[in-house]
Each structure stands twice: as structure tokens, then as C-alpha cells.
Amino acid sequence: MKKQTYINESSEVYDAIVVGSGITGGWAAKELTEKGLKTLMVERGRVVEHQKDYITESKPPWEYPNRTKVPHNLVEEQYAIQRQCYAFHDGTKHFFGNDRDYPYATEEGTDFSWIRANQLGGKSLLWHRQSYRMSEFDFLANQRDGHGNDWPIRYKDLAPWYSYVEQFVGISGSKENLPQLPDSEMQPPFEMTAPERDFANKMKQVEPDKPVIISRCAHLTQPTKIQVELGRMQCMVRNECQKGCSFGAYFSTQSATLPAAARTGNLYIAPNSVVESLIFDEKTNRVKGVRVIDNDTLATREYFAKIVFLCASTLGTTQIMLNSTSKRYPNGIANSSGVLGRYLMDHNYNALVTASIEGYEDEYYIGRRPASLYVPNFHYEPGRYHKQFKRGYALAGTASRADWQSMGTGDGFGKDFKARLHNPGPWGIGLQAQGEMLPNPDNQVTLHNSKKDKWGMPQLNINCRWSDNENAMMESALEVSSSMMKKAGFTNIQQRILGQPPGLAIHEVGTARMGRDPKTSILNGYNQCHDVDNLFVTDGASFCSTGVGNPSLTFMAITARAVDYAVREVKAGRLG
Amino acid sequence: MERRELLKTAALLCGSAATGVLLSTPSLAITNTFQQASANAGHSPNLLNTVQLETLRRICELTIPATDTPSAAQVNCHFFIDAQLSSVFDTQTQHAAVTLLDALDNHAVHQHKQGFSQLNETAQLALLTKLEAASAPFSVIQKDAFKVLKGLIVFGYYTSQPGATKELTYLAVPGRFVGSVKLSKIGSAYSSKAYY
């Protein structure tokens, strides 16, 4: 990035401000700048430059002081929440927020693990990159079963935008023609291993409504011109993505949207700028910009623009909106409906089943595949609901061979023991549920009435819990996964409920939802605030329901669509 | 004390100066050896005393011995474990490990009138096998503490450069995913992982 891209003080009125630089903010900035708007991206954290700042990339374990483990005291003092994320280790911890600096409260008797990534690129550097379209059934679910409000958009509204973002991002996967999981614009899929392929074939015969497919992920398997022009290359299957990828093989802000935005010449970035609130003009009933506290010095400053896109992550965006109070909106900007902060959702990943696979002793694989097996939701419409719960779940998992890590505490000593670990061990498989969480007004975030963070921002108080619906769903997922494994002839089938609190799927959505009715929603069908027409929210906060798929691809599509609308409104003279 | 082996290790780690000290005053020498060796290896033994460290070194050696690739002791797994326990683990786990190493030594003295590291290999293995089976005089709690140590030996060995690259196959940049390949074409299990 050129030096002049980064700004600090500025009295300029930009065409647009984008708050946040993760998957959503990157997309908003790319689309706005490509459409000719002079855009300021405001990021609360430090600058992370592509390649140069991937300080642990390719570092082998023996070069870490604790072989990638993080010292106990450091974890206890600064990363007690973040450590719960599977990807947290000594090679990635610099991309996770520090819990000491980013405190939040939870309502007594509830628990929520809020995973943070406050730097340029946000969670786009850390995401697991699994990419799925929501289906027509997902957009109809609220209306059909009465939980939550009806989405103001349908699948057909988003479908062209999915195609648009997929061609830019690069999604690998297989065409399956499934009603509940529309195909993406795809690059070639990753291969299955031999037992995975046999499992998929067996399920085709005995569980035809539960196809086992290869997961779809934002990794280049056959880069196109669009991607090559940005310096991106084919995935090298290291699966060390969260350290940063200099090949640009997985989609991140740094690898894709940021260079695309920068080459327009319309992008400016204000790093280390913690947005405290939006500047609201009572006279025009519009936002004029953002109030910022410097991440390091705590100095205050303001940035101005004609339109503002909030893309600060579901909870980050909601915190800013709740903290933007005025005479007109005493309970948070654009919150005349009172639903701001309500309907927090995540995915429930608590059901895990593992099994042993006999045979295949001579079969092995090359590489660390960033994809897994995937069983799309088979309870995808009310007529297919299980009688014990509403909505459904997908299953994801992998078959692989045991190794020193899993066999290392086995019995034995000496040359025999060493020889045993020299060869890969038996095959095993795991399937984990990814369950939809119902929208529920009681799952709510508010501003804490006394606790503040070091920037003086009131802390979020999170009150969120699983319902009986999600718990029943997980019990069923155990049964179904076990049954599939049994039919496949797997042995030693073990079921486990993990008992994780909401948050750890890192799919939080819903707290500034879209809707047709301004009395029950914050945003219209174009992610524009009903109450304040030059304020847009296009991150997960805008969701009316979660579906079962990983939400990032939908963040992208919904953002590109919203920008297209906003720019048309600007050009028509109705905005800005 | 298996002096030859200790000598070899000392020579390997510290050069001839330490070896000279070792020959003259054994008990003091052990201390010096470990201090110098650890300085060389970038560790500062702070959890385990010299007797415990020597017991652990023997366990490392017996668990993963030298073959055509180095042993766990040769790649300093005992120093690694001392450092890892001190830094990464809570005090309860540290205490359990220290207590276990003391218990092993005490049982050796009780049965053989010699500390664990002075026993011959057969006697050492016999004690470890009983420990791993939680059979008398060892408890299940002691067995569990041992499994933590054993896990660390294995972790330390296969994340060391020789363990990862010589004993197993380390693929830094695989390049392309191949779902089905004959094991014989790879030759061994992989040491490289997405997450350790």
C-alpha cells in the first residue's frame, strides 16, 4: 500500500466512509471505490501489510520458543477467551484481539465467547474460508415457521450478487445441483481421500437425502485472470492460512479486496481509529461522519462523508450504533424500532461424533487440505423438520490417518514405539454439526451501564444462550451422524456434546436486522437504515436468520448489492 | 549412572571442557553439564532439579531411542519438557510431573537401592512399564501424570527439526492436494500439521 493511502487528520468530506476492514469492509471499499467514490476506510487496529506482516508464515514448529504453544501466564492474562478458538496459537496470536484490551460483559448465568481480530483485514485473515450460498429456503424460513421476521429479500435477489462475488473471490467446490445448497461459480474441488470417497458413495445408496460432498472454500484451485492480476496464486495446501498467505491463495482483504480498491486511486485508510460513535445531524436526519478515538494515543478526531457503511462486525457495528445517541435516537442511532441489539445468533457446533475406519492401510494423501467433507442441511423446509426441533443443521468432517499427535500417549517404549509412530496410524473420521440458531429477541446485546474499555467506550453486555431447540437439534445430530457412520461400516463410534457457549462458531449475526417494517427492523432490503437513509449496515448484524451455512459469502454478496444500490441512489441525487 | 552415555551427550552438547569436569567430579559435573547444555540449547532449567532432569532424560531415551535417526534425549526433549512445563502448563501439571519423577526415583531406591538413572536399562524399563500400566507400586493418578510427560516427549521429538524432518516427512509447501496416494510413495507419516 502506498504511504499516501494512510491518513490521520483530515477535514475532507469523503464520498463514503466504511467502518471496518474485514471481509465486509473490504468488499464495501472495493465496490465503492470501483464505482468512483472517494472512500475512507476506518479501521480501529493497526496496519497489516500483505506478505510483509505475515511474520510467522512458513515458520516450522522448532523455531517457536514453545513449539507454537502460548505461555500459560500470557494466555491467562490476555487471551483467556481468544484461546478457545481452534486457530489460536503462538503463530497466529498477533492477529487475535487481546482480551485485556477488549473487555466485554456477559449477563449473569450466560456465556458468550467473542473472538476478535482488530487489525487491518480483521477476521478475513483468520476465517476458516468455508463458503456457502444461503438458499431460497433459508430466506423463507422465518416467514414459514414464524420465528423472527421475514427477510425483505429472497434468494433470487442475491443470486446474481453471489455469482459476482464468487468470480472475484475464487471458490473451490463441486457442482451438486442441490435445492438446499445452490451451486456457486466454482473452481475445481479439492479431492476426497479414498475412505471419504467410499463413504460418499455409500451414503448415496443408503442415505440419498444426505449427500456427502466436498466443502466449498475460498481457496484458488485454478486462478483466473481476475485473481492473477491481483498477484494471487493457486493454493499450496499448507492449511496454515491464519498465519497469513503470501500466495494470496485464500481470500482475505489483504489478498483481494484491498489491492482491488487501492488500484482505483479512490481508497484512503485511517488505521488505529476506534469509532466511538456516528456524527448525527438532527436537522438533516443524516449522519455526517464518525467520531474516532486514536487506538494508541486516545486522542479524538472526526472524519466526514456523505454516506457511511458500517462493516465493523456484527457486535462491533451494534456497539457503535448503540453508543450513537441523540435527541432523536436516544437508544441508539436508527433504533426507533427498539430491536437494535436483539436477535443475536451464532451457529451451534456442539455435536461431534468420531469413529474408526478399518482398512485402507496402504492409502495416504499429500497435503493439508483446507476443505472437509460436508453434508448439507436435510431439514431445510418445514415439511422436512424433525418433530423435536425447528430448522436444521449441516455436518462437516474429515477422514484422516492418526499420527504421532494422536498416538503419542499410547503404551510402549523403545524401537517398537518409535517404529509405530514412524508410520501413519489407523484411519479415523469425525463429523461435527453446524446447527441453525433460532432468532430470539431475548438474545440481546446492550451497553453496560458502568463498565467501559480503555477508549472509554461502554462495554457490550451480552445476554445470549442456546434454547431447547438448539440443544434438541444437537442430540439429533449425534444420532444421525452415528447412524450414517454405522451404515458406512465404521467402528468405535463415539458421541460427544462439546458444551461450548455461543460465539465460538464466530458466526455471530442478527443484531441490526433487515425487514420490510420499520417498526420491527433496523434496515430495509438494501441494508439501508429505515430511519437514517445515508447509513448502511452490511455485515452480519443485518441478518434476519442464520441458515446453516458459514455466513461470510453472504456478507460479501449482500454488501456488493447494497453498495450498488447506494451508489445508484447517490447518482440519482437522493443520497449524499 | 550410565556414564558413557552421559559423557557422549555432554560431549555432544558442551564440547570437551564440560566432559573434563564431568570426569573429575561427577555430582557437580551433572549440574554443570545441564546448565551449560541448557545454555547451549537456549533453555534455563528452572522447574526440574538435576536428578529429576536426569530421570527424565532416561525416560526420553527409553521412549524414543536412537535408531538411524536421533533419540528424544539427543534432541534435548528433556530440556524442552522442562521449559515447556515451566512456560506453557499450569502449576498443577508442573507439580504432578515433578512429583512423578521423584516417585520414580524413590521407587528405584526402595527396590534397588539406587536412583532411577543409576539402574540398568532393563530395570528402568520394568519400572516404566509398571507405571504405564498403573500396576503396583504405581497409581492411576501417577499413570495419568506419566501420560502427560509421554505426550510431551512425543510432541517435543516430532516438532524438533531432526524428529520432524529425518524421522518423519515434513512438507512445508505440499503444492497440491492428492487425495489418494500409496503410503509407500511417502515412506513415513507426516510430521507437518496445520495446528500443533
Contacts between the chains, C-beta under 8 A, distances in Angstrom:
chain1	res1	chain2	res2	distance
A	58	B	172	6.1
A	58	B	173	7.6
A	60	B	161	7.2
A	60	B	164	6.9
A	60	B	170	7.2
A	60	B	172	7.0
A	61	B	159	3.9
A	61	B	164	6.9
A	61	B	196	5.4
A	62	B	159	5.9
A	62	B	160	5.4
A	62	B	161	4.6
A	62	B	164	6.7
A	65	B	42	8.0
A	65	B	83	7.8
A	65	B	87	7.6
A	66	B	83	7.4
A	66	B	84	6.0
A	66	B	87	5.6
A	66	B	88	5.2
A	67	B	80	7.7
A	67	B	84	7.4
A	67	B	155	6.9
A	67	B	156	7.2
A	67	B	159	4.4
A	67	B	196	6.3
A	68	B	159	7.7
A	68	B	195	7.8
A	68	B	196	4.6
A	69	B	84	7.1
A	69	B	87	8.0
A	69	B	88	4.6
A	69	B	196	7.6
A	70	B	88	7.3
A	71	B	87	4.7
A	71	B	88	6.0
A	72	B	87	6.7
A	72	B	88	5.5
A	72	B	89	6.1
A	72	B	90	5.8
A	86	B	195	6.9
A	87	B	195	7.3
A	89	B	195	6.5
A	89	B	196	7.2
A	190	B	177	5.3
A	190	B	179	7.7
A	191	B	177	6.0
A	191	B	178	6.7
A	191	B	179	3.2
A	191	B	180	7.4
A	192	B	179	5.2
A	193	B	179	4.8
A	193	B	180	6.3
A	194	B	179	7.1
A	194	B	180	4.7
A	196	B	179	7.4
A	197	B	179	7.3
A	197	B	180	7.8
A	234	B	176	7.9
A	236	B	173	5.0
A	236	B	174	6.5
A	236	B	175	5.5
A	236	B	176	7.8
A	237	B	174	4.7
A	237	B	175	7.0
A	237	B	176	6.5
A	237	B	177	4.5
A	238	B	172	7.4
A	238	B	173	6.1
A	238	B	174	6.8
A	238	B	194	7.7
A	239	B	194	3.8
A	240	B	194	6.1
A	361	B	183	7.3
A	362	B	182	5.8
A	362	B	183	5.2
A	362	B	184	7.2
A	363	B	180	6.0
A	363	B	181	7.7
A	363	B	182	7.6
A	363	B	183	6.9
A	364	B	181	5.3
A	364	B	182	7.1
A	364	B	183	4.4
A	364	B	185	7.7
A	364	B	186	5.3
A	365	B	177	7.1
A	365	B	178	6.0
A	365	B	179	5.6
A	365	B	180	6.8
A	365	B	181	6.2
A	366	B	171	7.4
A	366	B	174	5.6
A	366	B	176	7.3
A	366	B	177	6.7
A	366	B	178	4.1
A	366	B	181	5.6
A	366	B	186	7.2
A	367	B	171	7.1
A	367	B	174	3.6
A	367	B	175	7.2
A	367	B	176	6.4
A	367	B	177	3.9
A	367	B	178	6.6
A	368	B	171	7.9
A	368	B	174	6.6
A	368	B	177	7.9
A	368	B	192	7.2
A	368	B	193	7.2
A	368	B	194	5.0
A	369	B	177	4.7
A	369	B	179	8.0
A	401	B	189	7.3
A	403	B	189	4.9
A	403	B	190	6.6
A	403	B	191	8.0
A	403	B	193	7.8
A	404	B	154	5.5
A	404	B	155	8.0
A	404	B	158	4.5
A	404	B	168	7.2
A	404	B	189	6.7
A	404	B	191	7.1
A	405	B	154	7.9
A	405	B	155	7.5
A	405	B	158	7.8
A	405	B	193	6.7
A	405	B	196	7.5
A	408	B	150	6.9
A	408	B	151	5.4
A	408	B	153	7.9
A	408	B	154	3.1
A	408	B	155	6.7
A	408	B	158	7.7
A	409	B	147	4.7
A	409	B	150	5.4
A	409	B	151	4.8
A	409	B	154	7.3
A	411	B	132	5.5
A	411	B	133	7.6
A	412	B	132	8.0
A	413	B	62	5.1
A	413	B	63	5.4
A	413	B	125	6.1
A	413	B	128	6.2
A	413	B	129	7.2
A	414	B	62	6.3
A	414	B	63	7.5
A	414	B	65	5.6
A	414	B	125	7.5
A	415	B	65	6.0
A	415	B	67	6.2
A	417	B	63	6.3
A	417	B	64	6.9
A	418	B	64	5.1
A	418	B	65	6.7
A	418	B	67	6.3
A	418	B	167	7.6
A	421	B	154	7.0
A	421	B	158	7.4
A	421	B	168	7.9
A	421	B	189	7.0
A	422	B	167	6.6
A	422	B	168	7.0
A	422	B	188	5.3
A	422	B	189	6.6
A	423	B	183	7.5
A	423	B	188	6.6
A	423	B	189	5.8
A	424	B	183	6.8
A	424	B	188	8.0
A	424	B	189	4.2
A	424	B	190	7.6
A	425	B	189	7.6
